[in-house]
């Protein structure tokens, strides 16, 4: 039996109130185990011992690992920096500092994400030691490797390297901010914006220009707040006019409010830009939202006009806003949306029905005849059990709809409050002999239960 088996075998137990590791068939004093570790060169075995349940073993193994100076020990040692035993934590931090002198700095840089994770540890505040260790890494020549890691493919590595570069000023602040804003990583972009106040005023225009074009709304919002707060020479009015059409609602509303506070006419600006025809589809949707939010005169007429736009995404947005402005017309607006050729617009019709708009089963049937939108029909008819069954009946025979599975789910639903009677329209559909015959054929083994439920609903079969 080798030492690895002795230390990790399933029969190993630690006797209470003892420092000796006992075995069923033989015993080994802890001192003997530590002495064996002190002279071992088996790196794989030692790396495993670093996570041994005995704190004495962990501490001794970490010290031996530091003497051997091998990169394979780095990750298991980092795991012990937050160990529950103070002596083990001390051994781990000392070992990492010692390994700085014996292994390539690129190997140390590779564990930066794990090291940075120590900032979140609750057992001990590691930040002071971490900053000191990173400073030692920089002094050992790790700056170039850290900067290179900022552009790597691994997001965790890029973020850790960026934070180290920021905290230890490995790059000019303006260059670091530009890197974060252009990284495509929202975490780095937000970190970059947090550092913008440290950038020289002469570089603000460039950095803000990058931030304004960011794909992340929170970054664009921070850019707007920075410009307003700094009251710099940047063209605040021009920036506000641009952000009034931002796709992010919170940023758009904030920009419109500030624009109005600076004397701008939000409604007039939106209407003039719409009339000019220079806005893209996304900006048109934002402009229409602004007109509703700022209660523009004749906004219903404007929305009705755009509800007929050739672009589906604009029709969908205009109809949703129109239902908000004219709630009394919600039923007609929902039907118009459901009969649209665009699936995205029909989804608006479904959403309006979920919010209280009503369309009849005949109208659902008309939609099915036009678009075969089974998902929309099913969602709308879920309002009533009998409408749902009638909807299934209307879709029997469609190749891309599994009517049998839908009917089985309908039959399997158990009602604890009793069944209501079928409505007039659903009754008309479900009493047609051909429909009853098709439903019974689909029901299979559930035919008897289906017949029973139909009778409970007042439908004779």
Secondary structure, 3 states (H helix, E strand, C coil): CCHHHHHHCCCCEECCCCCEEECCCCEEEHHHHHHHHHHCCCHHHHHHHCCCCCHHHHHHHHHHHHHHCCHHHHHHHHHCCCCCCHHHHHHHHHHHHHHCCCCCHHHHHCCHHHHHHHHHCCCCCCHHHHHHHHHHHHHHHHHHHHHHHCCCCCHHHHHHHHHHHHHCCCCCHHHHHHHHHCCCCHHHHHHHHHCHHHCCHHHHHHHHHHHHCCCCHHHHHHHHHHHHHHCCCCCHHHHHHHHCCCCCHHHHHHHHHHHHHCCCCHHHHHHHHHHHCCCCHHHHHHHHHHHHHCCCCCHHHHHHHHCCCCCHHHHHHHHHHHHHHCHHHHHHHHHHHHCCCCHHHHHHHHHHHHCCCCCCHHHHHHHHHHHCCHHHHHHHHCCCHHHHHHHHHHHCCCCCCCHHHHHHHHHHCCCCCCCCCCCHHHHHHHCCHHHHHHHHHHHHHHHHHHHHHHHHCCCCC
